[in-house]
Amino acid sequence: MIAPPETIRTSHARVSCDGSGPGVPAALGHPRVFLQIDEHGYVDCGYCDRRFVLIGGPADGADQSQLPDHPAGASV
């Protein structure tokens, strides 16, 4: 069984993702992308599927498994 993607709660609507983190060195990540959280309150990284949820937004506290993928807003 595949583990679900990582979810990160953030207080900023503009975030960056490079795929690195605990247990994943930067060399094994992906190119850094900048993502914009919109009115849905969350955005997914198109490379690693990491989900960023805006604290206090409409998706904060929601069952993340019930929300559709939302990779919109990605830019390099």
PDB file with one MODEL, atoms N, CA, C and O in Angstrom:
MODEL        1
ATOM      1  N   MET A   1       0.850  -1.185   0.000  1.00  0.00           N
ATOM      2  CA  MET A   1       0.000   0.000   0.000  1.00  0.00           C
ATOM      3  C   MET A   1       0.887   1.236   0.000  1.00  0.00           C
ATOM      4  O   MET A   1       1.880   1.289   0.726  1.00  0.00           O
ATOM      5  N   ILE A   2       0.536   2.228  -0.807  1.00  0.00           N
ATOM      6  CA  ILE A   2       1.303   3.458  -0.929  1.00  0.00           C
ATOM      7  C   ILE A   2       0.849   4.443   0.146  1.00  0.00           C
ATOM      8  O   ILE A   2      -0.347   4.632   0.369  1.00  0.00           O
ATOM      9  N   ALA A   3       1.825   5.064   0.807  1.00  0.00           N
ATOM     10  CA  ALA A   3       1.512   6.062   1.836  1.00  0.00           C
ATOM     11  C   ALA A   3       0.881   7.287   1.174  1.00  0.00           C
ATOM     12  O   ALA A   3       1.232   7.620   0.042  1.00  0.00           O
ATOM     13  N   PRO A   4      -0.052   7.967   1.865  1.00  0.00           N
ATOM     14  CA  PRO A   4      -0.661   9.168   1.290  1.00  0.00           C
ATOM     15  C   PRO A   4       0.369  10.289   1.188  1.00  0.00           C
ATOM     16  O   PRO A   4       1.341  10.307   1.943  1.00  0.00           O
ATOM     17  N   PRO A   5       0.164  11.225   0.255  1.00  0.00           N
ATOM     18  CA  PRO A   5       1.095  12.352   0.132  1.00  0.00           C
ATOM     19  C   PRO A   5       1.152  13.169   1.419  1.00  0.00           C
ATOM     20  O   PRO A   5       0.204  13.189   2.205  1.00  0.00           O
ATOM     21  N   GLU A   6       2.257  13.824   1.613  1.00  0.00           N
ATOM     22  CA  GLU A   6       2.456  14.661   2.799  1.00  0.00           C
ATOM     23  C   GLU A   6       1.580  15.909   2.712  1.00  0.00           C
ATOM     24  O   GLU A   6       1.414  16.476   1.632  1.00  0.00           O
ATOM     25  N   THR A   7       1.025  16.336   3.831  1.00  0.00           N
ATOM     26  CA  THR A   7       0.236  17.560   3.915  1.00  0.00           C
ATOM     27  C   THR A   7       0.950  18.533   4.838  1.00  0.00           C
ATOM     28  O   THR A   7       1.316  18.184   5.960  1.00  0.00           O
ATOM     29  N   ILE A   8       1.143  19.755   4.357  1.00  0.00           N
ATOM     30  CA  ILE A   8       1.808  20.795   5.135  1.00  0.00           C
ATOM     31  C   ILE A   8       0.847  21.960   5.316  1.00  0.00           C
ATOM     32  O   ILE A   8       0.339  22.510   4.339  1.00  0.00           O
ATOM     33  N   ARG A   9       0.601  22.331   6.551  1.00  0.00           N
ATOM     34  CA  ARG A   9      -0.223  23.503   6.856  1.00  0.00           C
ATOM     35  C   ARG A   9       0.691  24.723   6.847  1.00  0.00           C
ATOM     36  O   ARG A   9       1.793  24.677   7.395  1.00  0.00           O
ATOM     37  N   THR A  10       0.244  25.805   6.231  1.00  0.00           N
ATOM     38  CA  THR A  10       1.057  27.005   6.113  1.00  0.00           C
ATOM     39  C   THR A  10       0.209  28.253   6.342  1.00  0.00           C
ATOM     40  O   THR A  10      -1.000  28.249   6.108  1.00  0.00           O
ATOM     41  N   SER A  11       0.851  29.304   6.796  1.00  0.00           N
ATOM     42  CA  SER A  11       0.144  30.572   7.007  1.00  0.00           C
ATOM     43  C   SER A  11       0.314  31.509   5.816  1.00  0.00           C
ATOM     44  O   SER A  11      -0.211  32.622   5.827  1.00  0.00           O
ATOM     45  N   HIS A  12       1.043  31.071   4.785  1.00  0.00           N
ATOM     46  CA  HIS A  12       1.291  31.903   3.606  1.00  0.00           C
ATOM     47  C   HIS A  12       0.595  31.326   2.385  1.00  0.00           C
ATOM     48  O   HIS A  12       0.607  30.112   2.182  1.00  0.00           O
ATOM     49  N   ALA A  13      -0.012  32.182   1.568  1.00  0.00           N
ATOM     50  CA  ALA A  13      -0.713  31.723   0.376  1.00  0.00           C
ATOM     51  C   ALA A  13       0.258  31.391  -0.757  1.00  0.00           C
ATOM     52  O   ALA A  13      -0.112  30.666  -1.681  1.00  0.00           O
ATOM     53  N   ARG A  14       1.472  31.898  -0.711  1.00  0.00           N
ATOM     54  CA  ARG A  14       2.494  31.592  -1.728  1.00  0.00           C
ATOM     55  C   ARG A  14       3.548  30.732  -1.061  1.00  0.00           C
ATOM     56  O   ARG A  14       4.163  31.146  -0.078  1.00  0.00           O
ATOM     57  N   VAL A  15       3.760  29.534  -1.591  1.00  0.00           N
ATOM     58  CA  VAL A  15       4.707  28.592  -1.009  1.00  0.00           C
ATOM     59  C   VAL A  15       5.633  28.071  -2.095  1.00  0.00           C
ATOM     60  O   VAL A  15       5.347  28.208  -3.285  1.00  0.00           O
ATOM     61  N   SER A  16       6.750  27.469  -1.682  1.00  0.00           N
ATOM     62  CA  SER A  16       7.650  26.828  -2.634  1.00  0.00           C
ATOM     63  C   SER A  16       7.852  25.378  -2.218  1.00  0.00           C
ATOM     64  O   SER A  16       7.744  25.035  -1.041  1.00  0.00           O
ATOM     65  N   CYS A  17       8.144  24.537  -3.196  1.00  0.00           N
ATOM     66  CA  CYS A  17       8.365  23.119  -2.932  1.00  0.00           C
ATOM     67  C   CYS A  17       9.519  22.645  -3.798  1.00  0.00           C
ATOM     68  O   CYS A  17       9.572  22.937  -4.992  1.00  0.00           O
ATOM     69  N   ASP A  18      10.445  21.911  -3.188  1.00  0.00           N
ATOM     70  CA  ASP A  18      11.542  21.308  -3.954  1.00  0.00           C
ATOM     71  C   ASP A  18      11.634  19.803  -3.707  1.00  0.00           C
ATOM     72  O   ASP A  18      12.599  19.160  -4.119  1.00  0.00           O
ATOM     73  N   GLY A  19      10.645  19.257  -3.047  1.00  0.00           N
ATOM     74  CA  GLY A  19      10.590  17.820  -2.825  1.00  0.00           C
ATOM     75  C   GLY A  19      11.459  17.308  -1.700  1.00  0.00           C
ATOM     76  O   GLY A  19      11.394  16.127  -1.360  1.00  0.00           O
ATOM     77  N   SER A  20      12.277  18.174  -1.111  1.00  0.00           N
ATOM     78  CA  SER A  20      13.136  17.724  -0.013  1.00  0.00           C
ATOM     79  C   SER A  20      12.378  17.823   1.304  1.00  0.00           C
ATOM     80  O   SER A  20      11.305  18.423   1.375  1.00  0.00           O
ATOM     81  N   GLY A  21      12.935  17.242   2.317  1.00  0.00           N
ATOM     82  CA  GLY A  21      12.317  17.267   3.630  1.00  0.00           C
ATOM     83  C   GLY A  21      12.938  16.207   4.506  1.00  0.00           C
ATOM     84  O   GLY A  21      13.981  15.655   4.158  1.00  0.00           O
ATOM     85  N   PRO A  22      12.323  15.909   5.635  1.00  0.00           N
ATOM     86  CA  PRO A  22      12.869  14.874   6.521  1.00  0.00           C
ATOM     87  C   PRO A  22      13.010  13.539   5.790  1.00  0.00           C
ATOM     88  O   PRO A  22      12.028  12.992   5.289  1.00  0.00           O
ATOM     89  N   GLY A  23      14.201  13.036   5.736  1.00  0.00           N
ATOM     90  CA  GLY A  23      14.459  11.762   5.086  1.00  0.00           C
ATOM     91  C   GLY A  23      14.660  11.859   3.583  1.00  0.00           C
ATOM     92  O   GLY A  23      14.963  10.854   2.941  1.00  0.00           O
ATOM     93  N   VAL A  24      14.500  13.049   3.005  1.00  0.00           N
ATOM     94  CA  VAL A  24      14.704  13.234   1.570  1.00  0.00           C
ATOM     95  C   VAL A  24      15.670  14.397   1.370  1.00  0.00           C
ATOM     96  O   VAL A  24      15.274  15.555   1.499  1.00  0.00           O
ATOM     97  N   PRO A  25      16.936  14.102   1.056  1.00  0.00           N
ATOM     98  CA  PRO A  25      17.892  15.189   0.836  1.00  0.00           C
ATOM     99  C   PRO A  25      17.537  15.992  -0.417  1.00  0.00           C
ATOM    100  O   PRO A  25      16.878  15.484  -1.324  1.00  0.00           O
ATOM    101  N   ALA A  26      17.975  17.232  -0.456  1.00  0.00           N
ATOM    102  CA  ALA A  26      17.665  18.123  -1.570  1.00  0.00           C
ATOM    103  C   ALA A  26      18.100  17.538  -2.911  1.00  0.00           C
ATOM    104  O   ALA A  26      17.439  17.766  -3.924  1.00  0.00           O
ATOM    105  N   ALA A  27      19.187  16.799  -2.932  1.00  0.00           N
ATOM    106  CA  ALA A  27      19.676  16.208  -4.177  1.00  0.00           C
ATOM    107  C   ALA A  27      18.704  15.181  -4.758  1.00  0.00           C
ATOM    108  O   ALA A  27      18.767  14.877  -5.949  1.00  0.00           O
ATOM    109  N   LEU A  28      17.822  14.653  -3.942  1.00  0.00           N
ATOM    110  CA  LEU A  28      16.857  13.656  -4.417  1.00  0.00           C
ATOM    111  C   LEU A  28      15.470  14.246  -4.626  1.00  0.00           C
ATOM    112  O   LEU A  28      14.520  13.519  -4.916  1.00  0.00           O
ATOM    113  N   GLY A  29      15.352  15.543  -4.481  1.00  0.00           N
ATOM    114  CA  GLY A  29      14.057  16.204  -4.641  1.00  0.00           C
ATOM    115  C   GLY A  29      13.747  16.478  -6.104  1.00  0.00           C
ATOM    116  O   GLY A  29      14.055  15.660  -6.971  1.00  0.00           O
ATOM    117  N   HIS A  30      13.139  17.626  -6.380  1.00  0.00           N
ATOM    118  CA  HIS A  30      12.787  18.033  -7.742  1.00  0.00           C
ATOM    119  C   HIS A  30      13.082  19.520  -7.879  1.00  0.00           C
ATOM    120  O   HIS A  30      13.402  20.171  -6.885  1.00  0.00           O
ATOM    121  N   PRO A  31      12.981  20.080  -9.096  1.00  0.00           N
ATOM    122  CA  PRO A  31      13.211  21.520  -9.244  1.00  0.00           C
ATOM    123  C   PRO A  31      12.263  22.305  -8.349  1.00  0.00           C
ATOM    124  O   PRO A  31      11.109  21.916  -8.167  1.00  0.00           O
ATOM    125  N   ARG A  32      12.746  23.403  -7.794  1.00  0.00           N
ATOM    126  CA  ARG A  32      11.905  24.225  -6.918  1.00  0.00           C
ATOM    127  C   ARG A  32      10.809  24.892  -7.746  1.00  0.00           C
ATOM    128  O   ARG A  32      11.076  25.502  -8.782  1.00  0.00           O
ATOM    129  N   VAL A  33       9.593  24.765  -7.275  1.00  0.00           N
ATOM    130  CA  VAL A  33       8.444  25.423  -7.897  1.00  0.00           C
ATOM    131  C   VAL A  33       7.754  26.280  -6.847  1.00  0.00           C
ATOM    132  O   VAL A  33       7.788  25.976  -5.654  1.00  0.00           O
ATOM    133  N   PHE A  34       7.136  27.343  -7.306  1.00  0.00           N
ATOM    134  CA  PHE A  34       6.370  28.216  -6.432  1.00  0.00           C
ATOM    135  C   PHE A  34       4.903  27.984  -6.720  1.00  0.00           C
ATOM    136  O   PHE A  34       4.488  27.932  -7.878  1.00  0.00           O
ATOM    137  N   LEU A  35       4.122  27.845  -5.669  1.00  0.00           N
ATOM    138  CA  LEU A  35       2.710  27.515  -5.776  1.00  0.00           C
ATOM    139  C   LEU A  35       1.872  28.579  -5.083  1.00  0.00           C
ATOM    140  O   LEU A  35       2.274  29.114  -4.050  1.00  0.00           O
ATOM    141  N   GLN A  36       0.721  28.885  -5.640  1.00  0.00           N
ATOM    142  CA  GLN A  36      -0.179  29.883  -5.079  1.00  0.00           C
ATOM    143  C   GLN A  36      -1.452  29.194  -4.613  1.00  0.00           C
ATOM    144  O   GLN A  36      -2.135  28.546  -5.405  1.00  0.00           O
ATOM    145  N   ILE A  37      -1.775  29.331  -3.327  1.00  0.00           N
ATOM    146  CA  ILE A  37      -3.014  28.773  -2.788  1.00  0.00           C
ATOM    147  C   ILE A  37      -4.135  29.753  -3.108  1.00  0.00           C
ATOM    148  O   ILE A  37      -4.039  30.940  -2.797  1.00  0.00           O
ATOM    149  N   ASP A  38      -5.192  29.254  -3.727  1.00  0.00           N
ATOM    150  CA  ASP A  38      -6.291  30.133  -4.119  1.00  0.00           C
ATOM    151  C   ASP A  38      -7.497  29.972  -3.195  1.00  0.00           C
ATOM    152  O   ASP A  38      -7.348  29.570  -2.041  1.00  0.00           O
ATOM    153  N   GLU A  39      -8.686  30.284  -3.700  1.00  0.00           N
ATOM    154  CA  GLU A  39      -9.890  30.277  -2.867  1.00  0.00           C
ATOM    155  C   GLU A  39     -10.278  28.892  -2.365  1.00  0.00           C
ATOM    156  O   GLU A  39     -11.113  28.782  -1.467  1.00  0.00           O
ATOM    157  N   HIS A  40      -9.689  27.827  -2.925  1.00  0.00           N
ATOM    158  CA  HIS A  40      -9.961  26.479  -2.430  1.00  0.00           C
ATOM    159  C   HIS A  40      -9.261  26.215  -1.097  1.00  0.00           C
ATOM    160  O   HIS A  40      -9.660  25.323  -0.349  1.00  0.00           O
ATOM    161  N   GLY A  41      -8.218  26.991  -0.803  1.00  0.00           N
ATOM    162  CA  GLY A  41      -7.521  26.867   0.481  1.00  0.00           C
ATOM    163  C   GLY A  41      -6.404  25.849   0.489  1.00  0.00           C
ATOM    164  O   GLY A  41      -5.831  25.575   1.544  1.00  0.00           O
ATOM    165  N   TYR A  42      -6.076  25.274  -0.671  1.00  0.00           N
ATOM    166  CA  TYR A  42      -4.976  24.316  -0.748  1.00  0.00           C
ATOM    167  C   TYR A  42      -4.466  24.232  -2.185  1.00  0.00           C
ATOM    168  O   TYR A  42      -5.146  24.632  -3.130  1.00  0.00           O
ATOM    169  N   VAL A  43      -3.259  23.704  -2.322  1.00  0.00           N
ATOM    170  CA  VAL A  43      -2.676  23.448  -3.637  1.00  0.00           C
ATOM    171  C   VAL A  43      -1.756  22.239  -3.509  1.00  0.00           C
ATOM    172  O   VAL A  43      -1.153  22.020  -2.458  1.00  0.00           O
ATOM    173  N   ASP A  44      -1.648  21.452  -4.582  1.00  0.00           N
ATOM    174  CA  ASP A  44      -0.794  20.272  -4.604  1.00  0.00           C
ATOM    175  C   ASP A  44       0.399  20.524  -5.509  1.00  0.00           C
ATOM    176  O   ASP A  44       0.268  21.143  -6.565  1.00  0.00           O
ATOM    177  N   CYS A  45       1.565  20.043  -5.091  1.00  0.00           N
ATOM    178  CA  CYS A  45       2.762  20.128  -5.924  1.00  0.00           C
ATOM    179  C   CYS A  45       2.604  19.141  -7.081  1.00  0.00           C
ATOM    180  O   CYS A  45       2.274  17.975  -6.865  1.00  0.00           O
ATOM    181  N   GLY A  46       2.837  19.607  -8.294  1.00  0.00           N
ATOM    182  CA  GLY A  46       2.714  18.760  -9.473  1.00  0.00           C
ATOM    183  C   GLY A  46       3.799  17.709  -9.594  1.00  0.00           C
ATOM    184  O   GLY A  46       3.640  16.741 -10.338  1.00  0.00           O
ATOM    185  N   TYR A  47       4.909  17.882  -8.870  1.00  0.00           N
ATOM    186  CA  TYR A  47       5.997  16.910  -8.920  1.00  0.00           C
ATOM    187  C   TYR A  47       5.817  15.805  -7.882  1.00  0.00           C
ATOM    188  O   TYR A  47       5.832  14.624  -8.226  1.00  0.00           O
ATOM    189  N   CYS A  48       5.650  16.175  -6.631  1.00  0.00           N
ATOM    190  CA  CYS A  48       5.699  15.185  -5.548  1.00  0.00           C
ATOM    191  C   CYS A  48       4.348  14.966  -4.861  1.00  0.00           C
ATOM    192  O   CYS A  48       4.264  14.161  -3.934  1.00  0.00           O
ATOM    193  N   ASP A  49       3.308  15.651  -5.284  1.00  0.00           N
ATOM    194  CA  ASP A  49       1.959  15.542  -4.716  1.00  0.00           C
ATOM    195  C   ASP A  49       1.836  16.045  -3.284  1.00  0.00           C
ATOM    196  O   ASP A  49       0.804  15.837  -2.646  1.00  0.00           O
ATOM    197  N   ARG A  50       2.870  16.701  -2.770  1.00  0.00           N
ATOM    198  CA  ARG A  50       2.776  17.290  -1.430  1.00  0.00           C
ATOM    199  C   ARG A  50       1.670  18.333  -1.454  1.00  0.00           C
ATOM    200  O   ARG A  50       1.589  19.133  -2.386  1.00  0.00           O
ATOM    201  N   ARG A  51       0.825  18.328  -0.442  1.00  0.00           N
ATOM    202  CA  ARG A  51      -0.304  19.256  -0.370  1.00  0.00           C
ATOM    203  C   ARG A  51      -0.009  20.354   0.645  1.00  0.00           C
ATOM    204  O   ARG A  51       0.421  20.079   1.765  1.00  0.00           O
ATOM    205  N   PHE A  52      -0.243  21.594   0.243  1.00  0.00           N
ATOM    206  CA  PHE A  52      -0.085  22.753   1.122  1.00  0.00           C
ATOM    207  C   PHE A  52      -1.477  23.292   1.418  1.00  0.00           C
ATOM    208  O   PHE A  52      -2.228  23.626   0.501  1.00  0.00           O
ATOM    209  N   VAL A  53      -1.818  23.375   2.700  1.00  0.00           N
ATOM    210  CA  VAL A  53      -3.141  23.814   3.134  1.00  0.00           C
ATOM    211  C   VAL A  53      -2.983  25.121   3.904  1.00  0.00           C
ATOM    212  O   VAL A  53      -2.173  25.211   4.826  1.00  0.00           O
ATOM    213  N   LEU A  54      -3.756  26.129   3.524  1.00  0.00           N
ATOM    214  CA  LEU A  54      -3.713  27.428   4.181  1.00  0.00           C
ATOM    215  C   LEU A  54      -4.407  27.349   5.529  1.00  0.00           C
ATOM    216  O   LEU A  54      -5.576  26.974   5.619  1.00  0.00           O
ATOM    217  N   ILE A  55      -3.670  27.708   6.578  1.00  0.00           N
ATOM    218  CA  ILE A  55      -4.239  27.690   7.929  1.00  0.00           C
ATOM    219  C   ILE A  55      -5.399  28.684   7.991  1.00  0.00           C
ATOM    220  O   ILE A  55      -5.245  29.850   7.628  1.00  0.00           O
ATOM    221  N   GLY A  56      -6.551  28.218   8.451  1.00  0.00           N
ATOM    222  CA  GLY A  56      -7.737  29.053   8.541  1.00  0.00           C
ATOM    223  C   GLY A  56      -8.536  29.118   7.246  1.00  0.00           C
ATOM    224  O   GLY A  56      -9.599  29.737   7.201  1.00  0.00           O
ATOM    225  N   GLY A  57      -8.026  28.480   6.190  1.00  0.00           N
ATOM    226  CA  GLY A  57      -8.729  28.480   4.903  1.00  0.00           C
ATOM    227  C   GLY A  57      -9.813  27.422   4.857  1.00  0.00           C
ATOM    228  O   GLY A  57      -9.974  26.659   5.810  1.00  0.00           O
ATOM    229  N   PRO A  58     -10.564  27.365   3.754  1.00  0.00           N
ATOM    230  CA  PRO A  58     -11.681  26.425   3.658  1.00  0.00           C
ATOM    231  C   PRO A  58     -11.276  24.955   3.728  1.00  0.00           C
ATOM    232  O   PRO A  58     -12.099  24.120   4.103  1.00  0.00           O
ATOM    233  N   ALA A  59     -10.040  24.612   3.382  1.00  0.00           N
ATOM    234  CA  ALA A  59      -9.602  23.210   3.412  1.00  0.00           C
ATOM    235  C   ALA A  59      -8.953  22.833   4.744  1.00  0.00           C
ATOM    236  O   ALA A  59      -8.685  21.657   4.990  1.00  0.00           O
ATOM    237  N   ASP A  60      -8.700  23.819   5.599  1.00  0.00           N
ATOM    238  CA  ASP A  60      -8.059  23.546   6.885  1.00  0.00           C
ATOM    239  C   ASP A  60      -9.044  22.794   7.779  1.00  0.00           C
ATOM    240  O   ASP A  60     -10.142  23.282   8.048  1.00  0.00           O
ATOM    241  N   GLY A  61      -8.659  21.635   8.225  1.00  0.00           N
ATOM    242  CA  GLY A  61      -9.516  20.823   9.076  1.00  0.00           C
ATOM    243  C   GLY A  61     -10.422  19.879   8.294  1.00  0.00           C
ATOM    244  O   GLY A  61     -11.112  19.050   8.888  1.00  0.00           O
ATOM    245  N   ALA A  62     -10.428  19.998   6.967  1.00  0.00           N
ATOM    246  CA  ALA A  62     -11.250  19.109   6.145  1.00  0.00           C
ATOM    247  C   ALA A  62     -10.561  17.760   5.992  1.00  0.00           C
ATOM    248  O   ALA A  62      -9.351  17.650   6.190  1.00  0.00           O
ATOM    249  N   ASP A  63     -11.319  16.747   5.644  1.00  0.00           N
ATOM    250  CA  ASP A  63     -10.759  15.427   5.369  1.00  0.00           C
ATOM    251  C   ASP A  63     -10.032  15.515   4.028  1.00  0.00           C
ATOM    252  O   ASP A  63     -10.673  15.545   2.977  1.00  0.00           O
ATOM    253  N   GLN A  64      -8.709  15.557   4.057  1.00  0.00           N
ATOM    254  CA  GLN A  64      -7.905  15.761   2.858  1.00  0.00           C
ATOM    255  C   GLN A  64      -8.110  14.664   1.818  1.00  0.00           C
ATOM    256  O   GLN A  64      -7.935  14.907   0.624  1.00  0.00           O
ATOM    257  N   SER A  65      -8.475  13.469   2.252  1.00  0.00           N
ATOM    258  CA  SER A  65      -8.678  12.378   1.296  1.00  0.00           C
ATOM    259  C   SER A  65      -9.945  12.591   0.461  1.00  0.00           C
ATOM    260  O   SER A  65     -10.113  11.943  -0.572  1.00  0.00           O
ATOM    261  N   GLN A  66     -10.822  13.474   0.883  1.00  0.00           N
ATOM    262  CA  GLN A  66     -12.053  13.745   0.158  1.00  0.00           C
ATOM    263  C   GLN A  66     -11.916  14.915  -0.821  1.00  0.00           C
ATOM    264  O   GLN A  66     -12.817  15.152  -1.626  1.00  0.00           O
ATOM    265  N   LEU A  67     -10.794  15.650  -0.759  1.00  0.00           N
ATOM    266  CA  LEU A  67     -10.592  16.794  -1.636  1.00  0.00           C
ATOM    267  C   LEU A  67      -9.909  16.348  -2.924  1.00  0.00           C
ATOM    268  O   LEU A  67      -8.997  15.523  -2.870  1.00  0.00           O
ATOM    269  N   PRO A  68     -10.319  16.866  -4.077  1.00  0.00           N
ATOM    270  CA  PRO A  68      -9.684  16.481  -5.345  1.00  0.00           C
ATOM    271  C   PRO A  68      -8.285  17.087  -5.461  1.00  0.00           C
ATOM    272  O   PRO A  68      -7.947  18.032  -4.748  1.00  0.00           O
ATOM    273  N   ASP A  69      -7.475  16.532  -6.369  1.00  0.00           N
ATOM    274  CA  ASP A  69      -6.163  17.107  -6.648  1.00  0.00           C
ATOM    275  C   ASP A  69      -6.350  18.524  -7.162  1.00  0.00           C
ATOM    276  O   ASP A  69      -7.278  18.812  -7.918  1.00  0.00           O
ATOM    277  N   HIS A  70      -5.458  19.399  -6.741  1.00  0.00           N
ATOM    278  CA  HIS A  70      -5.565  20.808  -7.136  1.00  0.00           C
ATOM    279  C   HIS A  70      -4.164  21.354  -7.400  1.00  0.00           C
ATOM    280  O   HIS A  70      -3.607  22.066  -6.565  1.00  0.00           O
ATOM    281  N   PRO A  71      -3.580  21.016  -8.586  1.00  0.00           N
ATOM    282  CA  PRO A  71      -2.224  21.468  -8.878  1.00  0.00           C
ATOM    283  C   PRO A  71      -2.155  22.841  -9.542  1.00  0.00           C
ATOM    284  O   PRO A  71      -1.076  23.256  -9.964  1.00  0.00           O
ATOM    285  N   ALA A  72      -3.267  23.553  -9.645  1.00  0.00           N
ATOM    286  CA  ALA A  72      -3.275  24.851 -10.302  1.00  0.00           C
ATOM    287  C   ALA A  72      -2.384  25.850  -9.561  1.00  0.00           C
ATOM    288  O   ALA A  72      -2.206  25.760  -8.346  1.00  0.00           O
ATOM    289  N   GLY A  73      -1.842  26.781 -10.300  1.00  0.00           N
ATOM    290  CA  GLY A  73      -1.063  27.846  -9.685  1.00  0.00           C
ATOM    291  C   GLY A  73       0.422  27.577  -9.631  1.00  0.00           C
ATOM    292  O   GLY A  73       1.164  28.375  -9.058  1.00  0.00           O
ATOM    293  N   ALA A  74       0.886  26.475 -10.208  1.00  0.00           N
ATOM    294  CA  ALA A  74       2.311  26.164 -10.177  1.00  0.00           C
ATOM    295  C   ALA A  74       3.059  27.054 -11.157  1.00  0.00           C
ATOM    296  O   ALA A  74       2.594  27.302 -12.270  1.00  0.00           O
ATOM    297  N   SER A  75       4.201  27.524 -10.737  1.00  0.00           N
ATOM    298  CA  SER A  75       5.054  28.307 -11.621  1.00  0.00           C
ATOM    299  C   SER A  75       6.507  28.038 -11.267  1.00  0.00           C
ATOM    300  O   SER A  75       6.823  27.642 -10.145  1.00  0.00           O
ATOM    301  N   VAL A  76       7.381  28.255 -12.231  1.00  0.00           N
ATOM    302  CA  VAL A  76       8.811  28.021 -11.985  1.00  0.00           C
ATOM    303  C   VAL A  76       9.472  29.310 -11.612  1.00  0.00           C
ATOM    304  O   VAL A  76      10.677  29.337 -11.363  1.00  0.00           O
TER     305      VAL A  76
ENDMDL
END
